[in-house]
Amino acid sequence: MYSRRLFMGASAAALGLAACGGDAKVASRKIDKVGIQTYTLREIFEPDPVSTLKMIKEVGYDYVELNGRNFSERTPADLAAMIKDAGLYSPASHVDYNAAVNTPEALAKTCQTLGCKFAIVPWVDEAQRSKEDWVRHAKAFEASGKIMRDNGVRLAYHNHQFEFDDLGGGETAMDILLNQTSPENVDFELDLFWAALASVDVPGLFKKSPGRFKLCHVKDMKGDPKAYSESGDYGDISKQLMVNVGEGQLPFESYFAMNDTSGMEYFITEHDNPVKPYRNAIKVSHDTVRAMRF
């Protein structure tokens, strides 16, 4: 299913170019290294990280993006050794908001132990999402981002759909975060599933804020998101709409053709509730990303 979709997309692009009088060249750029967010495999990772990391490597992934639960039950040094022994590396981890804002130096040290270049804040509590709150968050991220940069780690922010809600006058939380933080101190990880749920013009976002999006979550969607655009039931949303990469409808290749504009460097598959067997699920996503040409 996924290979046919990619073939049809590449063929359509070539035919469209020819129709416009251009040379019909098959896209040749590809993603050289593919990662996976360990949240996808949380049910098996926590009780048995060694076997889970081994499976991730066997499927063909190059690296893992961690999350805080991965090193809450074991030391960062122990986890780093497990990752290295599996033949993987970890350039990024999702981290707690309070740790990022209140103890950035300590967090940077943890990230350095893990080998992480990026510390990513993935969530802001619902009670902290007014326009004034987002201005405060932006200020805090800018200050912490500078401290972390001075300690060899980049601070980034990961979206869901609520960051694209209109806060008044057409301004969104994402607007505030992008406009009130600097490229020197704060990067972004664009979750393409949640952006699609919010009907975001992704190419337009890249053009408006070039170079800000260093990482992305490659997550696919199947079905009409309109019925869920106002929902906060993330479990139901992922159950109804989220599928393995390649089994849905999101135009990833068109986004990745803009990597020179977006600044994208890390491509991380994720599925909030993958269907068992997990090996098959993560392999479908992995193989789809490997096959992409843009």
Secondary structure, 3 states (H helix, E strand, C coil): CHHHHHHHHHHHHHHHHHHCCCCCCCCCCCCCCCEEEHHHHHHHHCCCHHHHHHHHHHHCCCEEEECHHHHCCCCHHHHHHHHHHCCCEEEEEECCHHHHHHCHHHHHHHHHHHCCCEEEECCCCHHHCCHHHHHHHHHHHHHHHHHHHHCCCEEEEECCCHHHCECCCCCEHHHHHHHCCCCCCEEEEEEHHHHHHCCCCHHHHHHHCCCCEEEEEECEECCCHHHHCCCCCHHHHHHHHEECCCCCCCCHHHHHCCHHHHCCCEEEECCCCCCCCHHHHHHHHHHHHHHCCC
